[in-house]
Amino acid sequence: MTTHPTPALISHYSSGGVGVDDATIWAVEAHLETCADCRALLTDAVDPCTRELLDRVAGAVAAGITAGPGPVRRRRLRRTGVAARVLPWLATAAGLMLAAVLFEKTFASLPSLVLLIAPVAPLVPVAAVWSRRLDPAWELTATTPRTGLPLLMRRTLGVLIAVVPVLAVAGWGTGHSVGLWLLPALGFTAGTLALGTVVGVDRAALALAVTWSAGVVAPSLAGGQLPTVLTGNSLPGWAVTTVVLTAVLLVRARRRPRELTRTFR
């Protein structure tokens, strides 16, 4: 409706639209939403009894609002997301490193358990941050455009921010070089994410942890010496390995984003 409705049409509308077709009724309603003058005509056209009833209702509502209780303060929702549910796994990693420090202080003649455990210490929390059993909003997360690699990298960074200081304290307390515990930990984290694009992060973390424990930790403790992969000469190799595995992860994520999302389970 481009022109104002006639007073007669407004009067018909105020009486219930008797004798007026639906299309005209809709046009009048659309016009009244934007025209204050026509709304004033509608007010005058309304039956006096109806106006009196509306005034009484409006007055009662206003009085109830004035006399009623104030607005209820909105409570903040308790955070029960994946971050809170990963805390026990972070505490487990911290406890494991504390036990490794105590073991090394007690049995000084044995190989450093701190260096042996540090590479796999972040793996359990990393797997936990992308576990559908620990994420209460997994279905929503897995179907959003921001899932996949970006979300996984943010959560992995959060785990490393929590775990690396624990490793730093353990390394400082036992007098080990930063590179000997940091680079292997980063290398295993990158390896878990890269292998996770194929078998899932949780399975990749478990496989690497078991392989490292059986192939390196147990033989080192049994033989009484650290393996060559945890000596100063191995640092360039760990650095190259970390960079290569990170590059593999990024390439796979860009080529197959859908497959990447499905394999993170």
BALOBA-1460 file (C-alpha; in Angstrom, 3 decimals):
// residues 265
<rec num="1" residu="m" x="0.000" y="0.000" z="0.000"/>
<rec num="2" residu="t" x="1.613" y="3.248" z="-1.215"/>
<rec num="3" residu="t" x="-1.153" y="5.669" z="-0.116"/>
<rec num="4" residu="h" x="-2.911" y="6.172" z="3.195"/>
<rec num="5" residu="p" x="-6.010" y="4.042" z="3.769"/>
<rec num="6" residu="t" x="-9.265" y="5.962" z="3.833"/>
<rec num="7" residu="p" x="-10.971" y="6.651" z="7.185"/>
<rec num="8" residu="a" x="-13.758" y="4.290" z="6.119"/>
<rec num="9" residu="l" x="-11.276" y="1.482" z="5.483"/>
<rec num="10" residu="i" x="-9.640" y="2.097" z="8.856"/>
<rec num="11" residu="s" x="-13.050" y="1.984" z="10.491"/>
<rec num="12" residu="h" x="-13.815" y="-1.352" z="8.834"/>
<rec num="13" residu="y" x="-10.427" y="-2.631" z="9.943"/>
<rec num="14" residu="s" x="-11.050" y="-1.562" z="13.551"/>
<rec num="15" residu="s" x="-14.338" y="-3.441" z="13.613"/>
<rec num="16" residu="g" x="-12.694" y="-6.726" z="12.603"/>
<rec num="17" residu="g" x="-12.317" y="-6.283" z="8.884"/>
<rec num="18" residu="v" x="-15.909" y="-7.168" z="8.049"/>
<rec num="19" residu="g" x="-16.413" y="-6.952" z="4.286"/>
<rec num="20" residu="v" x="-12.708" y="-6.376" z="3.566"/>
<rec num="21" residu="d" x="-10.563" y="-8.999" z="1.761"/>
<rec num="22" residu="d" x="-7.468" y="-10.467" z="3.378"/>
<rec num="23" residu="a" x="-5.014" y="-8.801" z="0.999"/>
<rec num="24" residu="t" x="-6.350" y="-5.372" z="1.928"/>
<rec num="25" residu="i" x="-6.240" y="-6.218" z="5.640"/>
<rec num="26" residu="w" x="-2.568" y="-7.204" z="5.327"/>
<rec num="27" residu="a" x="-1.784" y="-3.999" z="3.411"/>
<rec num="28" residu="v" x="-3.482" y="-1.881" z="6.089"/>
<rec num="29" residu="e" x="-1.555" y="-3.645" z="8.846"/>
<rec num="30" residu="a" x="1.757" y="-3.131" z="7.028"/>
<rec num="31" residu="h" x="0.949" y="0.538" z="6.553"/>
<rec num="32" residu="l" x="-0.037" y="1.048" z="10.207"/>
<rec num="33" residu="e" x="3.369" y="-0.235" z="11.334"/>
<rec num="34" residu="t" x="5.084" y="2.759" z="9.706"/>
<rec num="35" residu="c" x="2.458" y="5.518" z="9.803"/>
<rec num="36" residu="a" x="1.757" y="7.268" z="13.121"/>
<rec num="37" residu="d" x="-1.050" y="9.419" z="11.650"/>
<rec num="38" residu="c" x="-3.044" y="6.391" z="10.528"/>
<rec num="39" residu="r" x="-2.494" y="4.727" z="13.893"/>
<rec num="40" residu="a" x="-4.026" y="7.820" z="15.490"/>
<rec num="41" residu="l" x="-7.057" y="7.498" z="13.169"/>
<rec num="42" residu="l" x="-7.321" y="3.844" z="14.167"/>
<rec num="43" residu="t" x="-7.358" y="4.808" z="17.833"/>
<rec num="44" residu="d" x="-10.269" y="7.191" z="17.220"/>
<rec num="45" residu="a" x="-12.100" y="4.567" z="15.180"/>
<rec num="46" residu="v" x="-11.985" y="1.935" z="17.898"/>
<rec num="47" residu="d" x="-15.170" y="1.413" z="19.849"/>
<rec num="48" residu="p" x="-15.190" y="3.404" z="23.154"/>
<rec num="49" residu="c" x="-15.842" y="0.253" z="25.179"/>
<rec num="50" residu="t" x="-12.888" y="-1.443" z="23.564"/>
<rec num="51" residu="r" x="-10.668" y="1.558" z="24.250"/>
<rec num="52" residu="e" x="-11.744" y="1.566" z="27.880"/>
<rec num="53" residu="l" x="-10.958" y="-2.144" z="28.177"/>
<rec num="54" residu="l" x="-7.536" y="-1.676" z="26.634"/>
<rec num="55" residu="d" x="-6.803" y="1.239" z="28.956"/>
<rec num="56" residu="r" x="-7.743" y="-0.865" z="32.001"/>
<rec num="57" residu="v" x="-5.543" y="-3.728" z="30.852"/>
<rec num="58" residu="a" x="-2.612" y="-1.400" z="30.178"/>
<rec num="59" residu="g" x="-3.033" y="0.230" z="33.599"/>
<rec num="60" residu="a" x="-3.181" y="-3.148" z="35.351"/>
<rec num="61" residu="v" x="-0.074" y="-4.370" z="33.571"/>
<rec num="62" residu="a" x="1.830" y="-1.170" z="34.434"/>
<rec num="63" residu="a" x="0.764" y="-1.417" z="38.080"/>
<rec num="64" residu="g" x="1.837" y="-5.058" z="38.235"/>
<rec num="65" residu="i" x="5.245" y="-4.246" z="36.815"/>
<rec num="66" residu="t" x="5.712" y="-1.395" z="39.308"/>
<rec num="67" residu="a" x="4.631" y="-3.404" z="42.352"/>
<rec num="68" residu="g" x="6.230" y="-6.693" z="41.318"/>
<rec num="69" residu="p" x="9.706" y="-7.972" z="42.137"/>
<rec num="70" residu="g" x="12.715" y="-6.711" z="40.264"/>
<rec num="71" residu="p" x="14.266" y="-8.608" z="37.384"/>
<rec num="72" residu="v" x="15.964" y="-11.845" z="38.342"/>
<rec num="73" residu="r" x="19.714" y="-11.619" z="38.115"/>
<rec num="74" residu="r" x="20.972" y="-13.844" z="35.347"/>
<rec num="75" residu="r" x="23.258" y="-16.520" z="36.622"/>
<rec num="76" residu="r" x="26.421" y="-17.236" z="34.781"/>
<rec num="77" residu="l" x="26.475" y="-20.674" z="33.286"/>
<rec num="78" residu="r" x="28.928" y="-23.038" z="34.847"/>
<rec num="79" residu="r" x="31.637" y="-23.983" z="32.431"/>
<rec num="80" residu="t" x="31.617" y="-27.706" z="31.874"/>
<rec num="81" residu="g" x="33.239" y="-27.826" z="28.464"/>
<rec num="82" residu="v" x="36.148" y="-29.826" z="27.180"/>
<rec num="83" residu="a" x="38.706" y="-27.591" z="28.943"/>
<rec num="84" residu="a" x="37.380" y="-28.528" z="32.387"/>
<rec num="85" residu="r" x="37.152" y="-32.203" z="31.483"/>
<rec num="86" residu="v" x="40.783" y="-32.329" z="30.344"/>
<rec num="87" residu="l" x="42.058" y="-31.050" z="33.698"/>
<rec num="88" residu="p" x="42.356" y="-34.567" z="35.205"/>
<rec num="89" residu="w" x="44.519" y="-35.639" z="32.269"/>
<rec num="90" residu="l" x="46.716" y="-32.571" z="32.682"/>
<rec num="91" residu="a" x="47.035" y="-33.411" z="36.377"/>
<rec num="92" residu="t" x="47.993" y="-36.956" z="35.385"/>
<rec num="93" residu="a" x="50.790" y="-35.668" z="33.150"/>
<rec num="94" residu="a" x="52.008" y="-33.368" z="35.929"/>
<rec num="95" residu="g" x="51.925" y="-36.225" z="38.449"/>
<rec num="96" residu="l" x="53.832" y="-38.460" z="36.057"/>
<rec num="97" residu="m" x="56.598" y="-35.892" z="35.708"/>
<rec num="98" residu="l" x="56.717" y="-35.380" z="39.475"/>
<rec num="99" residu="a" x="57.108" y="-39.129" z="39.935"/>
<rec num="100" residu="a" x="59.866" y="-39.134" z="37.304"/>
<rec num="101" residu="v" x="61.740" y="-36.395" z="39.192"/>
<rec num="102" residu="l" x="61.456" y="-38.256" z="42.478"/>
<rec num="103" residu="f" x="62.604" y="-41.488" z="40.802"/>
<rec num="104" residu="e" x="65.600" y="-39.775" z="39.276"/>
<rec num="105" residu="k" x="66.572" y="-38.161" z="42.586"/>
<rec num="106" residu="t" x="66.242" y="-41.494" z="44.383"/>
<rec num="107" residu="f" x="67.987" y="-43.686" z="41.812"/>
<rec num="108" residu="a" x="70.712" y="-41.431" z="40.485"/>
<rec num="109" residu="s" x="72.612" y="-44.327" z="38.943"/>
<rec num="110" residu="l" x="69.795" y="-45.134" z="36.518"/>
<rec num="111" residu="p" x="69.125" y="-43.263" z="33.264"/>
<rec num="112" residu="s" x="67.128" y="-40.041" z="33.588"/>
<rec num="113" residu="l" x="63.465" y="-40.970" z="33.808"/>
<rec num="114" residu="v" x="62.570" y="-37.315" z="33.223"/>
<rec num="115" residu="l" x="64.139" y="-37.384" z="29.775"/>
<rec num="116" residu="l" x="62.616" y="-40.766" z="29.037"/>
<rec num="117" residu="i" x="59.079" y="-39.686" z="29.989"/>
<rec num="118" residu="a" x="59.124" y="-36.087" z="28.707"/>
<rec num="119" residu="p" x="58.557" y="-36.960" z="25.007"/>
<rec num="120" residu="v" x="55.269" y="-38.747" z="25.693"/>
<rec num="121" residu="a" x="54.040" y="-36.613" z="28.625"/>
<rec num="122" residu="p" x="51.862" y="-34.305" z="26.437"/>
<rec num="123" residu="l" x="50.291" y="-37.138" z="24.434"/>
<rec num="124" residu="v" x="47.476" y="-38.119" z="26.787"/>
<rec num="125" residu="p" x="46.179" y="-34.522" z="27.253"/>
<rec num="126" residu="v" x="46.509" y="-33.913" z="23.498"/>
<rec num="127" residu="a" x="44.369" y="-36.981" z="22.792"/>
<rec num="128" residu="a" x="41.900" y="-35.943" z="25.486"/>
<rec num="129" residu="v" x="41.205" y="-32.500" z="24.016"/>
<rec num="130" residu="w" x="39.899" y="-34.115" z="20.826"/>
<rec num="131" residu="s" x="38.048" y="-37.045" z="22.331"/>
<rec num="132" residu="r" x="34.320" y="-37.224" z="21.623"/>
<rec num="133" residu="r" x="33.870" y="-38.897" z="25.001"/>
<rec num="134" residu="l" x="35.214" y="-35.816" z="26.812"/>
<rec num="135" residu="d" x="33.699" y="-33.080" z="24.636"/>
<rec num="136" residu="p" x="30.050" y="-32.466" z="25.668"/>
<rec num="137" residu="a" x="29.428" y="-30.521" z="22.459"/>
<rec num="138" residu="w" x="31.138" y="-32.951" z="20.096"/>
<rec num="139" residu="e" x="28.281" y="-33.184" z="17.587"/>
<rec num="140" residu="l" x="28.067" y="-29.394" z="17.346"/>
<rec num="141" residu="t" x="31.839" y="-28.991" z="17.187"/>
<rec num="142" residu="a" x="32.324" y="-31.592" z="14.474"/>
<rec num="143" residu="t" x="29.788" y="-29.942" z="12.149"/>
<rec num="144" residu="t" x="30.980" y="-26.331" z="12.392"/>
<rec num="145" residu="p" x="33.260" y="-24.725" z="9.782"/>
<rec num="146" residu="r" x="35.864" y="-23.933" z="12.450"/>
<rec num="147" residu="t" x="36.424" y="-27.548" z="13.392"/>
<rec num="148" residu="g" x="39.256" y="-29.729" z="12.111"/>
<rec num="149" residu="l" x="42.829" y="-28.490" z="12.062"/>
<rec num="150" residu="p" x="42.292" y="-24.915" z="13.406"/>
<rec num="151" residu="l" x="40.392" y="-26.125" z="16.460"/>
<rec num="152" residu="l" x="42.800" y="-29.010" z="17.030"/>
<rec num="153" residu="m" x="45.814" y="-26.701" z="16.862"/>
<rec num="154" residu="r" x="44.251" y="-24.263" z="19.336"/>
<rec num="155" residu="r" x="43.471" y="-27.051" z="21.777"/>
<rec num="156" residu="t" x="46.928" y="-28.582" z="21.309"/>
<rec num="157" residu="l" x="48.516" y="-25.203" z="21.995"/>
<rec num="158" residu="g" x="46.470" y="-24.969" z="25.185"/>
<rec num="159" residu="v" x="47.770" y="-28.372" z="26.287"/>
<rec num="160" residu="l" x="51.371" y="-27.412" z="25.553"/>
<rec num="161" residu="i" x="50.986" y="-24.153" z="27.469"/>
<rec num="162" residu="a" x="49.931" y="-26.213" z="30.480"/>
<rec num="163" residu="v" x="52.403" y="-29.100" z="30.104"/>
<rec num="164" residu="v" x="55.606" y="-27.350" z="28.998"/>
<rec num="165" residu="p" x="56.010" y="-25.394" z="32.283"/>
<rec num="166" residu="v" x="55.739" y="-28.693" z="34.176"/>
<rec num="167" residu="l" x="58.420" y="-30.189" z="31.936"/>
<rec num="168" residu="a" x="60.533" y="-27.076" z="32.430"/>
<rec num="169" residu="v" x="60.355" y="-27.384" z="36.211"/>
<rec num="170" residu="a" x="61.203" y="-31.102" z="35.994"/>
<rec num="171" residu="g" x="64.127" y="-30.421" z="33.649"/>
<rec num="172" residu="w" x="65.396" y="-27.560" z="35.800"/>
<rec num="173" residu="g" x="65.096" y="-29.644" z="38.970"/>
<rec num="174" residu="t" x="67.148" y="-32.461" z="37.485"/>
<rec num="175" residu="g" x="69.647" y="-30.245" z="35.651"/>
<rec num="176" residu="h" x="68.891" y="-31.249" z="32.062"/>
<rec num="177" residu="s" x="69.242" y="-29.084" z="28.979"/>
<rec num="178" residu="v" x="66.031" y="-27.524" z="27.675"/>
<rec num="179" residu="g" x="66.432" y="-29.043" z="24.229"/>
<rec num="180" residu="l" x="66.697" y="-32.594" z="25.547"/>
<rec num="181" residu="w" x="63.132" y="-32.542" z="26.910"/>
<rec num="182" residu="l" x="61.447" y="-29.840" z="24.810"/>
<rec num="183" residu="l" x="62.295" y="-30.954" z="21.273"/>
<rec num="184" residu="p" x="61.322" y="-34.620" z="21.807"/>
<rec num="185" residu="a" x="58.040" y="-33.511" z="23.411"/>
<rec num="186" residu="l" x="57.257" y="-31.248" z="20.452"/>
<rec num="187" residu="g" x="58.303" y="-33.951" z="18.008"/>
<rec num="188" residu="f" x="56.000" y="-36.544" z="19.541"/>
<rec num="189" residu="t" x="53.148" y="-34.034" z="19.677"/>
<rec num="190" residu="a" x="53.564" y="-33.241" z="15.979"/>
<rec num="191" residu="g" x="53.818" y="-36.954" z="15.225"/>
<rec num="192" residu="t" x="50.592" y="-37.648" z="17.113"/>
<rec num="193" residu="l" x="48.711" y="-35.004" z="15.134"/>
<rec num="194" residu="a" x="50.159" y="-36.161" z="11.810"/>
<rec num="195" residu="l" x="49.386" y="-39.823" z="12.487"/>
<rec num="196" residu="g" x="46.027" y="-38.742" z="13.857"/>
<rec num="197" residu="t" x="44.958" y="-37.682" z="10.386"/>
<rec num="198" residu="v" x="45.003" y="-41.373" z="9.485"/>
<rec num="199" residu="v" x="43.926" y="-43.317" z="12.560"/>
<rec num="200" residu="g" x="42.588" y="-40.651" z="14.932"/>
<rec num="201" residu="v" x="44.460" y="-38.625" z="17.529"/>
<rec num="202" residu="d" x="43.614" y="-40.873" z="20.484"/>
<rec num="203" residu="r" x="44.805" y="-44.024" z="18.694"/>
<rec num="204" residu="a" x="47.915" y="-42.245" z="17.439"/>
<rec num="205" residu="a" x="48.806" y="-41.037" z="20.949"/>
<rec num="206" residu="l" x="48.353" y="-44.516" z="22.395"/>
<rec num="207" residu="a" x="50.399" y="-46.170" z="19.641"/>
<rec num="208" residu="l" x="53.313" y="-43.739" z="19.952"/>
<rec num="209" residu="a" x="53.334" y="-43.889" z="23.754"/>
<rec num="210" residu="v" x="53.361" y="-47.692" z="23.793"/>
<rec num="211" residu="t" x="56.027" y="-47.862" z="21.065"/>
<rec num="212" residu="w" x="58.272" y="-45.387" z="22.867"/>
<rec num="213" residu="s" x="57.825" y="-47.130" z="26.218"/>
<rec num="214" residu="a" x="58.538" y="-50.582" z="24.830"/>
<rec num="215" residu="g" x="61.275" y="-49.589" z="22.402"/>
<rec num="216" residu="v" x="63.146" y="-46.926" z="24.370"/>
<rec num="217" residu="v" x="62.114" y="-46.520" z="28.016"/>
<rec num="218" residu="a" x="62.184" y="-50.182" z="29.042"/>
<rec num="219" residu="p" x="65.481" y="-51.048" z="27.267"/>
<rec num="220" residu="s" x="67.146" y="-47.901" z="28.661"/>
<rec num="221" residu="l" x="66.198" y="-48.730" z="32.232"/>
<rec num="222" residu="a" x="67.232" y="-52.339" z="31.739"/>
<rec num="223" residu="g" x="70.564" y="-51.412" z="30.130"/>
<rec num="224" residu="g" x="71.361" y="-48.592" z="32.553"/>
<rec num="225" residu="q" x="72.040" y="-45.843" z="29.992"/>
<rec num="226" residu="l" x="70.214" y="-43.268" z="27.925"/>
<rec num="227" residu="p" x="69.665" y="-43.999" z="24.221"/>
<rec num="228" residu="t" x="71.466" y="-41.937" z="21.625"/>
<rec num="229" residu="v" x="68.172" y="-40.307" z="20.614"/>
<rec num="230" residu="l" x="68.175" y="-38.441" z="23.946"/>
<rec num="231" residu="t" x="71.731" y="-37.111" z="23.845"/>
<rec num="232" residu="g" x="72.913" y="-33.694" z="22.760"/>
<rec num="233" residu="n" x="73.889" y="-34.954" z="19.297"/>
<rec num="234" residu="s" x="70.257" y="-35.871" z="18.561"/>
<rec num="235" residu="l" x="68.871" y="-32.350" z="18.916"/>
<rec num="236" residu="p" x="69.179" y="-31.423" z="15.197"/>
<rec num="237" residu="g" x="67.397" y="-34.640" z="14.290"/>
<rec num="238" residu="w" x="64.516" y="-33.886" z="16.676"/>
<rec num="239" residu="a" x="64.221" y="-30.360" z="15.270"/>
<rec num="240" residu="v" x="64.092" y="-31.601" z="11.673"/>
<rec num="241" residu="t" x="61.625" y="-34.349" z="12.588"/>
<rec num="242" residu="t" x="59.301" y="-31.865" z="14.280"/>
<rec num="243" residu="v" x="59.341" y="-29.528" z="11.283"/>
<rec num="244" residu="v" x="58.741" y="-32.356" z="8.812"/>
<rec num="245" residu="l" x="55.850" y="-33.843" z="10.782"/>
<rec num="246" residu="t" x="54.248" y="-30.401" z="11.175"/>
<rec num="247" residu="a" x="54.539" y="-29.851" z="7.436"/>
<rec num="248" residu="v" x="52.925" y="-33.251" z="6.765"/>
<rec num="249" residu="l" x="50.045" y="-32.339" z="9.052"/>
<rec num="250" residu="l" x="49.467" y="-28.990" z="7.339"/>
<rec num="251" residu="v" x="49.604" y="-30.517" z="3.857"/>
<rec num="252" residu="r" x="47.094" y="-33.223" z="4.706"/>
<rec num="253" residu="a" x="44.813" y="-30.708" z="6.382"/>
<rec num="254" residu="r" x="44.721" y="-28.477" z="3.301"/>
<rec num="255" residu="r" x="44.272" y="-31.285" z="0.785"/>
<rec num="256" residu="r" x="41.623" y="-33.232" z="2.686"/>
<rec num="257" residu="p" x="39.842" y="-31.009" z="5.224"/>
<rec num="258" residu="r" x="36.724" y="-33.212" z="5.348"/>
<rec num="259" residu="e" x="38.691" y="-36.406" z="5.884"/>
<rec num="260" residu="l" x="40.757" y="-34.654" z="8.538"/>
<rec num="261" residu="t" x="37.645" y="-33.750" z="10.505"/>
<rec num="262" residu="r" x="36.354" y="-37.305" z="10.415"/>
<rec num="263" residu="t" x="39.652" y="-38.868" z="11.515"/>
<rec num="264" residu="f" x="39.890" y="-36.684" z="14.630"/>
<rec num="265" residu="r" x="37.651" y="-38.865" z="16.783"/>
